[in-house]
Amino acid sequence: QLNTALDGNVLGPAMGVALDVDNNIYISDFEANKILRYSGATGSFSDVFIAGSQLSYPIGATFGPDGNFYVTNRGTSSVLRYKPDGTKFGVGGNTSDATL
């Protein structure tokens, strides 16, 4: 469990970490149901990449070879697919605690 205040943004239990092509860091915050983005160059907090009711205990995060971002959602046993800009455009089911 990682409980650290980074640039005023408290990070709860980090369950998944991913890097994009620009080496930015994406961390799934399990309890807050959000994906945080940090600068790969400076390590500083950039923004909340994904948040809201679409996430339910995210436990895995990765970028696929297609450039899209994938999150395993423990609360709904699904895999969510997002465009690189954070727009959701796909859902798969029956992951049953799968991690990426």
N, C-alpha and C positions, 0 to 999 in steps of 0.2 A: 504494500500500500504506500502510495506516494502522497503525502499531505504537505504541500509546500506552497507558500505564497509567492507567486511569480508576477512581478510588475502589478501588484494589486489584485491579481486574479487567483483565487484559491483553487488549487487542483486537488480533487478528491482521488479516490482509488483509480489509478490508471490501469486499464485492462488491455488496451491495444495501442500500438504505436506504428505509424507509417511515415514514409518519406515520399515526397513528390519529386518530379524531375529537376526541380530547382533546389532540392535538399531541404525544403521546409518540412517541419515536424508536425504531425497530426497525432493528437492523443485523445483516446476515448475516455471520458470521465464517466465511470460506471454509475455513480450515485446521482450526479447532476444531469444525466441524460443529455450530454452534449459532446461535440468534437471540437477541441481547441486547436488552433493553428499557431505555431511559433516560427519565427524567422530562422532559417537554416544558417544564415550569415552571422546573425548577432545572438541568437538564442532568446530574443525577447518575444513577449506575447504579441501576436499580430491581431487575431480576432477569434470570435466564435464562428467556426466554419459551418457547423450544423447544430441546431438545437430545436427543442419543441416536442410535441406529442408524438412525432414520427419515431423518435428514439425511445427505447424502453430497455434500459440496462445494456448499453453497448459493450460487448466484450472482445471484439476483434475489429481490426481496421487494416486495410491494404489498398494499394493502387494496382489495378490489373494491367495487363499488357495493352489493353485498349485505352488506357489513360483515365478510366473511370475509377471512382472511389467506392469501395465496398465495405459495409459494416455488418457484422453479425449482431443481432439484436436478441439478447437472452429472454427478455420479457415477452416477446412475441414469437420466438423461435423462427426468425426470418433473417434473410440477408437483404439489406437495402443497397440499392445502386444509385450513385450520384454522379452527375457530370462534374468536371473539374471546377466549375464555378459554384458547386454546392447544391445545384438543382436536382431534386430527387426525380428519378424516372424509371425505377424498377424495383420490384419486390419478389423474392423467392421465399419458399416456406419450408417447414419441417427441418430446421437445422439442429434442434434439440441440443443446445449448449455447445454448438460447434464454434471453434475459433479459427481465425484466418491466419 
